[in-house]
Amino acid sequence: MATKNNHIQFSSLFRPTEVICQTDQTDRDTLLKDLLELLAYQRGIGNVDEAYLAVLQRENEMATIVAPGIAMPHARLEAIKQIIVGMATSKNGIVYDKNQPDKPVKLIILTLAPKDAPGAYLQAISSLANICKDPTTADIVANLPTPEKIWSFFKQGGLVLPDHLCARDVMEPSEAQLQEHDTLERAIDLFVHYRLNELPVVDKDGELIGVVTTYELLRVCLPDYILWMEDLTPIMNFEPFAEILRKESKTWLTEIMTGDYAVVEDSAPAIQVAKEITRQKANRAYVVRGKKFMGVVSLEKLLNKILRE
């Protein structure tokens, strides 16, 4: 399987004959169908209609615009044994996401991955990370006049699929985080606003120093002696919580912060994220570079990325 070999060049995943150059098509769905039919003719991808429905379902749920002017739709197919890529360019751009009509897409990179290749799409997109960071890439490629020149652009870029996914490939930015000088009041506000059950705590240098969880909050509200009470009549009106409310603006996070959480280096293999989450019986892992907090991998999204994307 191609995704298991080392040093696979991105340019080996497609050929000039699998590029639609400077299309006049303005409808996203029609262009995706054209690309799939081209790949079916050139490479054999099984049932085109099934592939088309799979791609559309993903794009309608969340359009995969990965960078300015660049979209990377994808699907996992049983009929193929290696990653297959097709491309289409549009000089003027097309409305790819109806919710973002002011963000036209000029470069579409359609990626088809084997059904039994976890993370294959993420490997492909990771290999494009550097060019996706360059805001001029879409315009440059869209103005190339031939499929051969487009293929050469990716060939000369030296893009190589990573041997394996790293934690940074599956992490996402943290929705919210706490500063070491914050109080319990701030933590409760963020728990409620973002509907999270734990939050990272960083120091003034952005280094991860601990985690505050709703479990620890409840533990403070309901000390051990209450957990053993059979008769809860004395606290039917949440009296322990009232005490917390009286002290929330004066309770520092260091009083309830825990150092027991899943953490991995951003360069660690992504499988180590799964290992640490399992070992800690956690719902998420925190990604660091040295001690610098980089992002979060939730169990739910990890499973989606590895088993579905």
Beta strands, then each sheet from edge to edge (+ up, - down):
strand 1: 8-9
strand 2: 19-20
strand 3: 65-67
strand 4: 70-71
strand 5: 74-77
strand 6: 84-94
strand 7: 105-114
strand 8: 160-161
strand 9: 178-179
strand 10: 198-202
strand 11: 208-213
strand 12: 262-265
strand 13: 284-289
strand 14: 292-298
sheet 1: 1+ 8-
sheet 2: 2+ 6+ 7- 4- 3+
sheet 3: 2+ 6+ 7- 5-
sheet 4: 9+ 10+ 11-
sheet 5: 12+ 13+ 14-
end
